[in-house]
Amino acid sequence: MDERQNNCFREFDDMTPKRKEPSVQVINDMLRDLRQEQITFYGEILLKVENKLNEDKGIDDEMRKIWLNRLSRNIHRSFELSEILIHNYVTKKIDEFKTVVDKKLREL
C-alpha cells in the first residue's frame, strides 16, 4: 500500500474552523449559539427572573411557581423548535451533498 492510500483520511485531520466548509461552519455556529442561549437562559436569565419575583411581595408563591413553570416550558419549547430547524437544515445539506455525489458518480 502506498503512502497516499495508507493516509487517505489525513485530509480530515485538521478540521479547525478555517478549514471547514461554509455549510459545516454555519451548522457549527448554529449549534454553538443554541447551546450558549440555553446556558444563558438556565444559568442567568431564569435565576434573575426568579429572584425578581421573589423580591416582589405582591406575588404569592403559587403564582410565582406558575409563572416560572410557564416561562421555563415555553423557552424549552423554543429551544426544541430551534433544534428541529437545525436538524432540517442539516438534512437539507446532506440531501444536496447526496445529489451532487450521485451526479458525479453517473458522470464516471
N, C-alpha and C positions, 0 to 999 in steps of 0.2 A: 504494500500500500504506500503510495507516495505521500509526501508532506501535505499536499492540498487535501487529499481525501482524509488523511488522519486528523486534520484540523478543520473539518468542514463547518464546525459551529463557532469557530474563532471570531467570525464576523459579529456574533451576538454577544461577545464578552463585554464590550463597552456599550452599555445602554444608558449612559448618562443623558440628562435632558438635551444636551447639544446634539446628540446622535439620534434621538428619537424622531420618527416620522411625525409630521404635524398632527395627524389624527390621533396618534398614540399620546402625544403631548397634551392634546385637548382632553382626552379621556383621563389622563393622569391629573390634570388640573381640575377637572370637574369633580373627581373623587376626592382629591385633597381639599378642595373648597367645601364639599359636603361634610367631610369629617371635621373640618375646622368649625363650620357652623354648628354642628352637633356639640362639639366640645364647648364652644362659646355659650350656646343656649343652656345646656345642662349644668355647666360649670360656673357660669356667671349670671346670665340673664334671669334664669328661673330663681336662683337664690336671691337676687336683688328684688324681684317681684314679691317673693315670699316675705322677705324682710320688710318691704314697704307695707304689705298687707298686715303684717304682724304689728307694725307701729300704729296703724290706724285703729283706734279703739272703737270706732263706729262699725267695724266689720266683725261679726261674730265668727267663731271657729268653724262652724258648719258651712257658712257662706264662703269663707276663705278656702276651705278644702275643696268645695265645689268649683270655685274659680280656678284654683291651681290645677286641679284634675282636668278640667275642660281645656285649659291652656296647654297643658302637657300633652293631652291626647291630640289636640289639633296640630300642634307643632310636630308631633311624632308622625301623624298622617302626612304632613307636608314633606318631611324627610323621606318617607316611604315613596311618595309620588316622585320626588327628585331621583331616588334610586331607580324607579321604573323608567323614567325618562333617560337616564344614563344607560341603563340596560338596553333600551330600544335603540339608542344611538350606536352603542357597540354592536348590536345585532345588525343594524343597517350597514355599518362599516365592514363587518365580516361578510355580509352578502355581496357588497360591492367588490371586496377582495376576491371572493369566490368567482364572481362573474369575470373579472379580469384574468384570473388564473385559467379558468375554463377556456376563455377566448384564446389565450396564448398557447394552451395545450392543443387546441384544434388547429392552430397555425403550424404546429410542428410537423 
